[in-house]
């Protein structure tokens, strides 16, 4: 049986990128997921690259590395990721909120600047100027999530990486060491396991007595077939409610709720937005819920109606386009920084999950993580260590 240095669990953006980068360092790597192209948060995302959004020395450095990486990644991976740059329009419906948002945006390396509704419509003719007082705008990167994952996977396989299509049934833990994984068919021993399973990471770790404060939203959106209707910008609300909801849902005092099914930790929100991909299809969203049941009962018809009503106010042409409702899990951490690195007191177990803004941060962090795995210490990764939350293991 083939032996591996590393096993990576999860073939979303995080798992695909980190498995490729580890293989690039000459390590024998097994990438495991229950589907080759899982219907996960990467698959149903806007896939924006907010390289303007660094707020401190570390995130600014990573944003610069992230956009530089994307600009050459198609060539490196030998497959088109459909990278491009476009205008991000953060629409504003309330004039009174403008000054507060300007103050919030001032912390970013390149703060989005305000334009009035007529100027916003010049950038995006489909906007309804009666519904907004203007928008904040900044240049933004974008890729096709499916094309990017396929590119990473193909390059990984060229480096002799192995992809296993099977559900991971558990981690193998012997005392204070994780020694491999199990699937329904067999066990796979390994030196290091990387959990890059997004929202499922918490459950997988809990089964071996490891607790980390990682959480998830139930994100709901519509995906359309390719349409002739052309949207030139990425549309999102300036007053994004999801971040406030995540902060509310990840407080230490409510952490225990996430280990019990049936809770709604914070009230659901709707952030109306839309993006059109290069092939002409759209993602339109999105409702976010913090529900502790992995597959809660949600009325898709009511959700679809709410999404259509929301986008219809801002971009009326999209209200009634054909589309299919989807629901995915989106992971996040308590401080919006990812969980990257080893678990305290346990050897053989690494995390690479919980990214906010994954399309800008994952590629450079994966490259740094892999180089650290090969022996090059990296101080820039220290703030992302899971032990910043005093992770516990039983």
C-alpha positions in Angstrom: 0.0 0.0 0.0 1.3 3.5 -0.9 2.4 5.5 2.1 2.0 9.3 2.5 3.7 12.1 4.4 0.5 14.2 4.5 -3.2 13.6 4.2 -5.5 16.6 3.4 -9.2 16.3 4.2 -11.4 18.4 2.0 -11.3 19.5 -1.7 -12.7 23.0 -1.4 -10.3 25.9 -2.1 -8.4 25.4 1.1 -7.8 21.7 0.6 -7.0 21.9 -3.1 -4.5 24.7 -2.6 -2.7 23.3 0.4 -2.4 19.8 -1.1 -0.9 21.2 -4.2 1.6 23.4 -2.3 2.6 20.5 -0.1 3.2 18.3 -3.1 5.2 21.1 -4.7 7.6 20.8 -1.7 8.2 17.2 -2.7 6.0 15.6 -0.1 3.8 12.6 -0.7 0.2 13.8 -0.3 -3.2 12.2 -0.3 -6.2 14.5 -0.9 -9.5 13.1 0.3 -13.1 14.2 -0.3 -16.3 12.3 -0.8 -16.8 14.0 -4.2 -14.2 15.1 -6.8 -16.2 18.4 -7.2 -18.1 18.7 -3.9 -21.1 21.0 -3.7 -19.5 23.2 -1.0 -19.0 26.8 -0.1 -16.2 27.1 -2.7 -18.5 25.9 -5.5 -21.3 28.2 -4.7 -19.4 31.4 -3.9 -19.0 34.8 -5.5 -15.3 34.0 -5.7 -14.2 37.6 -5.2 -10.6 38.4 -4.4 -10.6 41.5 -2.0 -6.9 42.3 -2.3 -7.6 45.8 -1.2 -8.9 44.7 2.2 -5.7 44.3 4.4 -6.0 46.0 7.7 -2.6 45.3 9.4 0.9 44.4 8.3 0.2 40.7 8.1 -3.1 40.9 6.1 -1.8 43.6 3.8 1.3 41.5 3.0 -1.0 38.4 2.3 -3.4 40.5 0.2 -0.4 41.7 -1.9 0.9 38.1 -2.2 -2.7 36.8 -3.0 -3.3 39.1 -5.9 0.2 38.6 -7.3 -0.4 34.8 -7.0 -3.7 35.0 -8.9 -2.2 37.1 -11.7 0.2 34.3 -12.6 -1.7 31.2 -11.2 -3.2 30.1 -14.6 0.4 29.9 -16.0 1.7 28.1 -12.9 -1.1 25.6 -12.8 -1.2 25.3 -16.6 -4.9 25.8 -16.7 -7.1 28.9 -17.0 -8.6 29.9 -13.6 -10.7 32.6 -15.4 -9.0 35.3 -13.3 -10.0 38.9 -14.0 -10.3 42.3 -12.3 -13.6 44.2 -12.1 -15.4 46.9 -10.2 -16.9 46.0 -6.8 -19.9 48.1 -6.1 -21.0 48.2 -2.4 -24.5 49.7 -2.7 -25.8 52.1 -0.1 -29.5 52.7 0.4 -29.3 55.0 3.5 -27.5 58.3 3.3 -27.3 58.4 7.1 -25.1 55.3 7.1 -22.5 56.8 4.8 -20.2 58.5 7.3 -20.1 55.5 9.6 -19.2 53.2 6.6 -16.6 55.6 5.4 -15.0 55.4 8.8 -15.1 51.5 8.7 -13.6 51.4 5.3 -10.8 53.7 6.2 -9.0 50.9 7.9 -8.4 49.0 4.7 -5.2 49.4 2.7 -7.2 50.7 -0.3 -10.5 52.1 1.1 -13.5 51.8 -1.2 -14.5 55.4 -2.2 -18.0 56.7 -2.5 -19.7 57.6 -5.7 -23.3 58.8 -6.2 -26.1 56.7 -7.8 -25.6 58.2 -11.3 -21.9 57.4 -11.2 -22.6 53.9 -9.9 -25.0 53.3 -12.8 -22.2 54.4 -15.2 -20.2 51.5 -13.8 -23.1 49.1 -13.7 -26.0 50.1 -16.0 -28.4 47.5 -14.5 -28.4 49.2 -11.1 -31.7 50.8 -10.0 -30.7 54.4 -9.0 -34.0 54.9 -7.2 -33.1 52.2 -4.7 -29.7 53.5 -3.7 -28.1 56.8 -2.8 -24.8 55.7 -4.2 -22.1 53.0 -3.7 -18.6 52.5 -2.4 -16.4 51.2 -5.1 -12.9 49.6 -5.5 -11.2 47.3 -7.9 -11.6 43.7 -7.1 -10.3 40.3 -8.3 -12.4 37.4 -9.5 -12.0 33.8 -10.6 -14.2 30.8 -11.4 -14.2 28.6 -8.3 -14.7 25.5 -10.3 -11.9 26.3 -12.8 -9.6 27.2 -9.9 -10.2 23.9 -8.1 -9.7 21.9 -11.3 -6.5 23.7 -12.0 -5.1 23.0 -8.5 -6.2 19.4 -8.7 -4.6 18.8 -12.1 -1.4 20.4 -11.1 -1.4 18.4 -7.8 -1.7 15.2 -9.8 1.1 16.2 -12.1 3.2 16.4 -9.0 2.3 12.8 -8.2 -0.3 13.8 -5.6 -3.1 11.2 -5.1 -6.8 12.1 -4.9 -9.1 9.6 -3.1 -12.9 10.0 -3.5 -14.3 8.6 -0.3 -16.1 10.0 2.8 -13.7 10.4 5.8 -15.3 8.5 8.7 -12.9 9.6 11.3 -9.4 10.4 12.5 -7.2 7.8 14.1 -5.9 9.0 17.5 -3.6 7.1 19.7 -3.1 9.0 23.0 -1.7 12.4 22.0 -1.0 11.7 18.4 -3.2 11.5 15.3 -1.8 8.7 13.1 -4.1 8.7 10.2 -7.7 8.6 8.9 -10.4 6.1 8.3 -12.8 5.7 5.4 -15.6 3.1 5.0 -13.1 0.9 3.1 -9.8 1.2 5.1 -7.5 3.1 7.3 -4.7 5.3 6.0 -1.7 5.8 8.2 0.2 9.1 7.8 2.7 11.4 9.5 0.5 14.5 9.4 -3.3 15.1 8.8 -4.5 18.4 7.6 -8.2 19.1 8.3 -9.3 21.5 5.6 -13.0 20.5 5.7 -14.5 24.0 6.3 -17.7 23.8 8.3 -17.4 20.0 8.9 -14.0 20.5 10.6 -15.6 21.1 14.0 -17.6 17.8 13.9 -14.6 15.8 12.7 -12.3 17.2 15.4 -14.9 16.8 18.1 -15.0 13.0 17.5 -11.4 12.7 18.6 -11.8 15.0 21.6 -10.4 18.2 20.0 -12.3 21.5 20.5 -11.6 24.6 18.4 -13.9 27.6 18.0 -14.9 27.2 14.4 -18.5 27.9 13.3 -20.5 27.9 10.1 -23.4 29.7 8.4 -26.0 28.1 6.3 -25.7 30.2 3.2 -28.5 30.2 0.6 -28.3 31.5 -2.9 -29.6 31.1 -6.5 -27.5 29.9 -9.4 -28.7 30.7 -12.9 -27.8 29.1 -16.2 -25.7 31.2 -18.6 -27.7 34.4 -19.5 -27.4 36.9 -22.2 -28.0 39.7 -19.7 -24.7 41.2 -18.8 -23.6 42.4 -15.3 -20.3 44.3 -15.4 -19.6 44.6 -11.7 -19.8 42.5 -8.5 -22.7 43.9 -6.5 -22.9 43.6 -2.7 -24.4 45.8 0.1 -22.1 48.3 1.7 -23.6 47.6 5.1 -22.9 43.8 5.1 -24.8 42.2 7.9 -23.1 38.8 7.8 -20.0 39.9 9.7 -22.1 41.3 12.6 -24.1 38.1 12.6 -20.9 35.9 12.7 -19.6 38.0 15.6 -22.8 37.6 17.5 -22.9 33.8 16.9 -19.3 33.1 17.8 -19.2 34.6 21.3 -17.5 32.4 23.9 -20.6 32.2 26.0 -22.6 30.6 23.2 -19.9 28.3 22.0 -21.5 25.3 23.7 -24.6 25.6 21.6 -22.6 24.6 18.5 -22.1 21.1 19.9 -25.9 20.6 20.2 -28.3 20.3 17.3 -31.4 22.4 16.9 -30.2 25.9 17.9 -30.4 29.1 15.9 -27.6 31.1 17.5 -28.3 34.5 15.8 -31.1 35.9 13.7 -30.8 35.2 10.0 -29.8 38.0 7.6 -30.1 38.8 3.9 -27.3 40.5 2.1 -28.5 41.1 -1.5 -25.8 40.7 -4.1 -24.9 39.2 -7.5 -22.0 38.3 -9.7 -21.9 37.0 -13.3 -19.2 34.6 -14.3 -17.3 34.5 -17.5 -19.5 31.7 -18.9 -22.6 33.9 -18.4 -24.1 32.3 -15.3 -24.9 34.2 -12.1 -24.8 33.6 -8.4 -27.4 35.7 -6.6 -27.6 35.8 -2.9 -27.6 35.5 -0.1 -29.4 34.5 3.1 -27.1 33.4 6.0 -28.3 31.5 9.0 -26.3 30.3 12.1 -28.1 27.0 12.8 -26.3 24.2 14.6 -28.0 21.4 12.7 -25.9 20.6 9.6 -29.0 19.9 7.5 -31.8 22.0 9.0 -35.3 22.1 7.5 -35.5 25.3 5.5 -38.3 26.2 3.1 -36.5 26.8 -0.2 -39.5 28.6 -1.8 -39.6 31.2 0.9 -35.9 31.7 0.8 -35.9 32.0 -3.0 -38.7 34.6 -2.8 -36.7 36.7 -0.3 -33.5 36.5 -2.4 -35.4 37.5 -5.5 -37.2 40.4 -3.7 -33.9 41.7 -2.3 -31.9 41.6 -5.6 -34.9 42.9 -7.5 -34.8 46.2 -5.6 -31.1 46.8 -6.5 -30.9 45.1 -9.9 -34.5 44.7 -11.2 -33.5 42.8 -14.3 -32.4 39.9 -12.1 -35.5 39.5 -10.1 -37.2 36.9 -12.3 -34.3 35.2 -14.1 -34.3 31.4 -14.1 -32.3 30.0 -11.2 -31.9 27.1 -8.8 -31.8 27.5 -5.0 -28.8 26.1 -3.2 -27.7 25.8 0.4 -24.1 25.4 1.6 -22.1 25.6 4.8 -19.6 28.5 5.2 -17.1 28.3 8.0 -15.7 31.2 10.0 -13.7 31.7 13.2 -14.3 33.9 16.2 -11.9 36.7 15.1 -12.4 36.2 11.3 -8.8 35.0 10.9 -8.2 31.4 9.7 -7.2 28.5 11.9 -3.8 27.4 10.4 -1.3 25.2 12.0 -0.9 22.5 14.7 -3.3 21.7 17.6 -1.7 22.2 21.0 -0.8 19.0 22.8 -1.5 16.8 19.8 1.1 15.8 17.2 0.2 14.8 13.7 -2.8 17.1 13.4 -3.0 20.4 11.5 -5.8 22.8 10.7 -6.2 24.8 7.5 -9.7 26.2 7.6 -12.0 29.0 8.8 -11.0 31.6 6.1 -12.9 34.8 5.6 -12.0 36.2 2.2 -10.6 32.8 1.2 -9.9 33.6 -2.4 -7.4 36.2 -1.5 -5.8 34.6 1.5 -5.8 30.8 0.8 -3.3 30.8 -2.1 -0.5 32.7 -0.3 -1.2 31.1 3.1 -1.1 27.6 1.5 2.3 28.4 -0.1 3.7 29.6 3.2 2.2 26.7 5.2 3.8 24.2 2.8 7.2 25.8 3.1 6.9 25.8 6.9 6.0 22.1 6.6 9.2 21.5 4.7 11.2 23.2 7.5 11.1 26.9 6.8 9.5 28.6 9.9 7.2 31.5 9.0 6.4 34.1 11.7 3.6 35.5 9.5 1.5 32.4 10.2 1.8 32.7 14.0 -1.3 34.9 14.4 -3.4 32.2 12.7 -2.3 29.4 15.0 -5.3 27.6 16.6 -3.8 27.9 20.0 -4.7 31.6 20.1 -8.1 30.5 21.4 -6.5 28.1 23.9 -7.8 25.1 21.9 -8.5 22.1 24.1 -8.2 18.4 23.6 -9.5 15.5 25.8 
